[in-house]
Amino acid sequence: MHASVLRYIDQVARLGSIRRAASVLNVASSAVNRQILKLEAEIGTPLFERAGNGVRPTPAGDFVIRHARETLARWQTVTSEVTALSGDLHGEVRILAIPASIVQIIPRAVSILCKAHPNISFGIVEASPKEVAEEMRARRPDLAIVFIDRRHGGYEVLSQLPLRLGAVMKPDHPLAGRRELTLTECAAYPVVMLSDPWLLNATAETEFTHSGAQFRSTVLTNSLQMTKEIMHAGIGIGFFTPVGFMRELQSGELVHIPLQEPGLRQSEVGLLIHRERQNWPTVRTVAAHLMTEFATVATEIREIAAAAERRKAAAIR
């Protein structure tokens, strides 16, 4: 089958709409529809069910879509390998990431890569936990920086960053001198919450059932930058790993106090690579730089924790 038909089928299946697929592909809707109808006539069976404003694959369509994606992936591998023979890397690398890594890990790697390989482009998507699950299930990203989950099939873990969820606040906050905190203790003060607090929900619900506490959310937002501004202003406590706050923690503008709850004591952010794309030169090169940043961040987190312990010890003396 011709490459353009494969791309049409792939995009229509992803977007569930011939019109939206045509817009992404920058071609006329009639051209996309005509090619699909022609292929359906050749095969002798419909590939998509047309309903209202959208389409969905038939069982036969599922087979063809899988073939299209596998063929496109293999072709991308071939073209990347051929291009890499000259040392000139081309192509887009799609990265899915939790907000904290977009703040801290990715920019430094991309900055180096853009200078060394100016023909590599990046499609970087910041995702909530719900969006992460959807994107990983569809296997869209080449690389992902997300909380490690055994359900992320089709991906290999390249690097792991052990992290501790904690309460982030100004250094003059009444709780800032503590070594650890419980959610109940934090609930006595105003908090700023992300719209999707992921693993806090179940743990907080269990603990608050026994303690009778309840969070008083001064601000609810889906913006990491907004939470930083709120905490800088001393308006509320936030709950995060240290990764998104490295600069503020290093400078002492904010402090990170680990949470005691067993379910929150250890989280792991991983760098994941698509198994079928891990040999693409562009993806492999970007992954190598991100692995270096993972190691750098791990060192910085240890240094921040050690500095915080020294400050607390000095305050006691």
Protein Blocks (a to p, Z undefined) as FASTA:
>chain_A
ZZklmmmmmmmmmnopaklmmmmnopafklmmmmmmmmmmmnopafbdcehjbccddfkl
mmmmmmmmmmmmmmmmmmmmmmmmnopagddddddddfklmmmmmmmmmmmmmmmmmmbc
cddddddfklmmmmmmnomafbdcddddfklghiacfbdcdddddddddfkbfklmpmbd
cfklmmmpccdddfblmjmmmmmmmmmmmnopacddfbacfbfklmmmmmmnopaccddd
fklmmmmmmnomaccdddfblklmpccddddddfklmmgmklmmmmmmmmmmmmmmmmmm
mmmmmmmmmmmmmmmZZ
